[in-house]
Amino acid sequence: MKKNKYIDGAKYLDDQYGKLGSKSREEFKEKAYAFYLSEILKSRRKELELSQEDLAKLVGKKRPYISRVENGEDVRISNFMQIANALKLNLVLNPF
């Protein structure tokens, strides 16, 4: 009988991206959040059957800007909120 092999997630992250608080780990975390947020926006845009061009017009930007946001390249909170509002999304902040 074959044993299941489990991976310790914390150890994997430490090995791949450095210890918590390290520069490389913080860079990974920032990129991961940008990717996550961009995927939320892209998914919602598609759910509403909007093209990038349509969304760009709603927020007063150009289509390449929307593409950059959806690729996680430009996800500042002000930009995120502007697009989220156009997509009828709310941002909720909770203490952790």
N, C-alpha and C positions, 0 to 999 in steps of 0.2 A: 504494500500500500504506500502510495506516494504522499509525503508530508507536504502540507501547504507551506509556502515560504512567504513570510510577512516581512514587509519593509518598515522600519522605524522612520516615520515621516520627518521627525525633528533631526534625526541623524543624517538622513538623506539631504535635507536642506543645508545642514552644517557642512557636509562633505562637498556638495555641489556649489554652494553660494557663500560659504563662510559662516562663522558664528554670528548669533544675534548681535546686532549693534555694529558689526563690521561694515566698512564701506561697501564691499561687494554685496553683502546681504541686503543692505538698504537700497542699493541700486536695483537689485532683483525685485525687492518688494515694491518699489516705485513703478517699475515696468509691469509687474503683475497687476497692480491696481489700475494702471492706465489701460491695460488690455481688458480687464474685467469691465470697467466703466464703458469702454468703447464698444464692447460686445453687447451691453445692455442697450445702448443707443441704436446700434445697427439692427439689433433684433426688433426693437420697437418700431423703427422706421419701416422695416419690411412688413411687420404686422399691420401697420397702417397703410401699406401698399403705396408708400412714397418713394420716389427716386431720390438719389442724392441731390439732384438738381432741384426737385420740389422742396426738399428740406432746406436747401441753401436759400431759396427764395423766401421761405417762411422766416428765416433768421437774419436775412439781409447780408448773406455771405455768398461766396462763390463755391461752386461744386468741389474744386480741389481742396478747399478748406474742410468741407464735410468729410472728404476722403481721408485727410490727415487725421481728423478726430477719430474716425472709425478704425484707423490703423494704430491708434494709441499714441500718436505723435504729438498731439496738441490737446491734452485733456486738463486744462486749467479749470478751476472751479467755476469761474465766471463764464467760460465757454460752455462747460458742461451744463450749467443751469439754464443758459439761454436755449440750448438745443433741447434739453429735457422739457422745458416749458412748452416749446413748440410741439413736442411729441406727447404732451399731456402726461408727463411723468412728474412725480413729487420726489423730493429728496428729504429723507427723514434721518435725523442724527439721533443716535441713542448712546447713552453712556455705556462703557464696557468695563 
